[in-house]
Amino acid sequence: MGGYFSGRDRWRNTGTVEGCRSLDVRELHRKGWLRPGLVLSLSWTDKGTGREVASIGVRTHPGQIVLAYNHRRTDSEQWQSIEEPVRIAWTACNYGGQRPWFNCPGIVNGVLCASRVAIIYCAGPYYLCRRCYRLAYACQGEGPADRALRGAQKIRMRLGGSPSLADWFPPKPKGMHWSTYERLCSEGELAQRRYLVRLDAWLGKFQR
């Protein structure tokens, strides 16, 4: 199949979606940035320093957006200027209105992917869907202990506390119903207990 991305096959990648820059069509729609005729500049910043680490230009047209940015695989390579059109599809919502989707522009075995997705990822030269880049979610590489720890930490942070299990469990946030807080306490305690049981089992292997 011919076209702008003709000749590109599925990219081999072992990364995770959390480790890639991404564009979410729902966020663009929510901010009113899918209206035709706009010229936008989007950027990503380092969470620790607040320093800008990447930027991308976006031009909006009827039925598609065009992404304009520079890319290089290594620091020793020359920058490559890329313009990537990405089509937008719309579907009706159950209670009225429409929601947008990206049509992935990747080429899989010589065939246009065109999958309807909410998010496209920059794990290589182009913004493609998760399946074209074979990206996994970070949780897919976790063991039972990792999942239990992450669950316990998530609940603690939701309650405004520290993710450290060594700290006291966070008190009920103002405005939260007691039934919700008690449920989260039970879930957090169960997740922490599961993590500690698996941690003890793992440490026991080295004490035999």
Steps between C-alpha positions, in 0.01 A plus 500: 500500500639838403483818699694734720634220720538240228779251571501526881434172676400444862769649722679267736481645848520370854414826676197603700231758431601682819849556361387670177374844409140479389208694359149440632224597257253532789711770662537687171122486454432609858719807453337588168819430305346291223323789330626538141735789432699497825879508526619375839828434678498227767788417732609248761694590815714305741294439814800547724651817358211650303734535201352457154625175348304482175249694291278439200303715259139412420294631208132414493304428182153357432524131587868497594789664680857537375785454747827683432812425705866402490624152583830316531571156640836580661687813601755439223240508220370801313153624585228385259206732429174307499148596398250229587131522410268314737135456407222565752187282514184588691247265658164576661473485879212318668362817655559739214801672357804343336838383618820508293753227426836493333531269199848356551715580192736204552571238235476135613626242252443745217144580609386825658417443868224766528397369843274737691690596814482779756878528547797484263857459622842623386716192558688554172495749214119519482193520720326163476269284706619276781459182296709624207787574740433185706498706815397344829359658811743517790271284715526215246863445600424494872490197723238445774712683758552800271128525428412478868754769590381729222139453610580587862701805396227619264241497779732687739567771242130526414440586865767769486767302682848371427545188286739360763358202689717600796290814556172513688193432288351835386200638691166557329518797261255781560180446303544124449217278624593271787373198307740581214788554739434175685485310171833649390651416839396137460630483142826668597553270797429193286740613226771577756452162668527322165820686421660421838408132474663473159800703616548265798478200267761652268738586785454151640666354191830655609477376858478131425 
